[in-house]
Amino acid sequence: MQQIDVTQRVWKGILAVKSGKAALSSGNWTQAEARAIDLYMALAAPRDKPVVFAQIGQSLDGRIATETGDAQDVSGPDGLAHLHRLRALADAVVIGVKTALHDDPRLTVRLADGDSPARVVIDPDGRLPNDATLLRDNSARRIIIQAVDKARPAGVETITLSRADWICPKSIIDALAALGFRRILIEGGGITIAQFLEADLLDRLHIAVAPLLIGSGPQSLTTSPVGTLAAARRPRMTAYYLGSDILFDCLLNPDAHAQEISHLTAVGA
């Protein structure tokens, strides 16, 4: 397991690479700092096409909330800080309407330096009220992806897409890419992340496991069952010790990884 150390100089350098203002040299990094660079630079590096990554926090027994829906403290403080770093690296953060209604999140960067990403809600039937917290705060772009003709407050952008049971994940990524977003974070909930996973649209999946046992409640990821273990997904994975949580960084798209390596080599040259 890899222990990381996200020092101020590491994070400042990663943000500079993301903004295109500087390159991160090989430098005199500690081993833990170098591992932090490996983890986050894979998402910060410049790229020619969008990278789609997801993050989910869960308990040791694979739950993301209690039966009553309490998900407030599933991730420990270091797991939450990691999530906010991912937001700071993203151009857009995407959640489903169920998460937006239940949690009323802000989707801002508060536990890490960096800019808050555009907030995107997948809301096929227009269920999200126009006074939702993430719509009232105009410090970042706000985008609703819907399949109905519902008026939104001034400044809130809408993308209208057709649907069957659910809006097609690829159509969502294509629409966001057309707006210029190159780093897209799928944050929740578990069903939304599973939709993008099953559509083979996730390049990386971060699973942060906190040391608690919930016993029952919503599962972390609910995907279609497989008949045999031979048919199960077995992504390349690196485990990182965050402090309060253990992070599993799962590589799902080798082609995207090859692009990352190419950019990282150029940046570190």
N, C-alpha and C positions, 0 to 999 in steps of 0.2 A: 504494500500500500504506500502511496506517495504522499508525503506531507508537504503542504504548500505554505508559502509565506507571502501574502499580498502586501508588500510594503508600499509606502507612498511612492517611492521612485519607480517601482514596478508598475503600479497602476497608472501613474502619470505617463509613463512611456507607452503603455498599451492604449490609453486614450488618444495619445498623439498619433499613433499609427492608425487608429480608427478614423481620425479626422483627416488623415492624409497630410498632416503638417510636419511629420518627422518620421524617421526610421528608428527602429529599436536595435542598437548595435549589440554585439555579443556581450560586451560589458564584463564587469567583475561581479557576477551574481553569485549569491550563495546557492547551494543545491536546492533549497526549498523555494527560493525566488525563481530559479530557472524552471522548476516544475510549475509554478504559478503562471509563468510566461507560456509554457507549453499548453496549459489548459485554456487560457483566455485568448492567446494570440490566434488560435485556430478560428475564433469567431471575429476577431478584430481585423484580421488581414484584409487588404483590398481584394475585390473579386469581380469577375466579369458577369456573373449571373447570381441570382439570389441564393442565400444559404438559409435553410429553414431549420430551426432548432427548438427543442421543447424542454421544459423543466417541470418536474413534479416532485413534491415532498411527501414522504410517506413514513409510516411507522415500521417497526421491525416485522410486523405481521401483515404488511401490505395494505394498510388502511390509510385513507386521506382525511377521515373525519369520524366522529362518533355517529351512532344511530340517530341522534338528535340534530346532527348537522354541524356540530362544533368542530371547526378546523383551525381555530385561532392559533394554537400552539403546537401543531404537528411538527413544524420545523423549529430547530433550535436557533439561537441568535446567529451562529455562523452560517447555518443553512439559509436564513433570511438575507444575510449580507451577500451571500453568493447569488441569490435570486436578483437582488438589486443591482449587482454587477452585470448580470446578464441583461437586465433592462437597459443599463447604461450603454451596453454594446449594441443593443438592437436599434434599428430604425423604426420598427413598429412592433407592438406587443398585442397579441390576439387572444381574446377569451370568448367563450360561448355565453349566450344570454342567461343561461341558468346560473352560471358563476356570477355574472354581473348582478343578477337579481338577488341572489342569496348573500353574497359577500359585500356588495356595494363598494368595490375596491377603488382606490385612487390610481393605481398603476403608475405611480411616480417613482423616481429615484430619490430615496431619502437616506439609505444606509451606505451609500457609496458616492464618490464624486462622479460627475458626468451629467449629461442632459437626459431628461425624460423622453422616452420614445413616443411616437404617435400611438394613440389608444384606439384599438379596433375591436368592435363587438360584433359577433355573428348573431344576428337577430332576425331569423327568417320571417316571423309573424308580427314583427313590430311590437314586441312585448315590453321592451325597455322603456321606462318612462323618461320623458324629456328633462326631468329634474334630477336624474341620476347624478351622483357625485362626479363620476368621471366625465360627464358631459358639461357640468357647470364650470369646471376648472379649465380655462382656456390657455393654460401655459404650454400645451402641446396640441398637435393636430388631433382631432376627434373624428372617427370614421365609423359609420354603421353600415354593415353589409346586411341587406334585407331583401326579401322577395315580395314585399308589398309596397304600395305607394303611401308612405306615411311621412308627413311633414316633420322636420326636425328643427331645432333652434338655429338661429343665425350662427354661422361659423362651423356648424357640424356638417361634415361631408357625408353623403350617402352613396353607396354602390348598390344598385339593384341587379340581382342575379336570379335566374330561374332556379327551381329546385324540384326534386321529387320528394323523397322523405326528408332530405337534408340538402343544403346547398353544397355543391360539389367542391371538395377541398382544392382541387387543381384550379378551378375557376377562381377561387378566393386568392390563391397565390398569384395567379396570372394577373388578376386585377390589382393587387398590391404592387407587383413588380412594374406594372404599367404606370403607377404613380411614382416610381423611382426608388422604392424600398428594396434594399439589397440584403439586409439582415433582419429576418422575421422570426420573432420569438412567439411560439405557441405556449401560453402559460397555463391555460386551464379552461375547464376542469378536465378530469380524467377521460371523460367521454369524448370531448373535443380533441384532446391529444391523440386518443386512440383512432379517431377518424382520419387524422393526417398520417398516423403511423401505418394504418392499413392501406392507405392510398399510396404508400411508398414515397411520401413527400418529405419525410424528415431526414435531414442529413446527420443530425446528432440528437441524442436524447440524454438528458441529465436527470438521474434519479437520485435524490438526496434522502437518505435513510436516517431517521432520528431514533435514538435508543428509548423507545416506549412501545408498550403493547396496548392496543385499543380493544381488541377482542372481537368486535363486530362493527359494521359500518360500511360506507362505500369503499369499494376496492380501488386500488391505485390506477390500474389500467384494465379496462374491460374490453378485450379484443375477441375476435371470432376464435372459437376453440380449434385446436389441431388434433388429429386422430392419433398421431404418434409423435414422440419427442424428436424424431428425425426431421419432422416437418416444422419444428419450432424455430423461431428466429434466434440466431446465436451471433449477435453483433460483437465486433471487436470492442474490448472494454478496458479502461484503465480506472482503478479505484484511487480516490484521493481522500486524505484525512483532512477535514475542514476544521475540526475542533469539536463542536457539538454534534456534528452530523458526518456521515460517510457519503461521499459523492461517487456515483458510478457514471462515468462519461462513456456513453455507448456510441460507437461509430456505425452508422447505418448505411452511408453512401460512400463507398471507396473512391468513386470518381471525384466527389467534392473534396475528399481528403487529399487526393493527388493535387488538386488545384491549390489547396491550402499550403501544402508543402512547397509548391512552386513559388508562391507569394512569400512564404516565410523565408525561403532561401534568399530571395531577392532583398527582403527587408533586413535580414541579418548580415548581408554581405558587407 
